[in-house]
Amino acid sequence: MVIFCACAATWILVWNQLYRSSTNVYLDFYSVGEPPIVWNAKTDILVWLKGFGTWILLFTNMVPISLLVSLEIVKFTQALFIGWDWQIYSVEKDMPTKV
């Protein structure tokens, strides 16, 4: 997730360099006023950190969802293997395993 967020934050810097002349004040990556015309390391570092934090907040919802999907797939696969195991058999009930 950190790698994805770092790549996305870097893309924000690239996007701002490509479209610096257009007005995208609704993103509010730069402070009050127009985006700087010349390259400023301090401003770009702050923009990168703000973008990184934004992407972290957006991606944190994806990790639990993907974990839930992965857990359900693992449970389903384990149930298949338990159902296929012919050694799990109840002699008293004369019944194989049901999952």
Buried (B, 14 or more C-beta within 10 A) or exposed (E): EEEEBBEBBEEBBEBBEEEEEEEEEEEEBBEEEEBBEEEEEEBBEBBBEBBBEBBBEEBEEEEEEEEEEEEEEEEEEEEEEEEEEEEEEEEEEEEEBEE
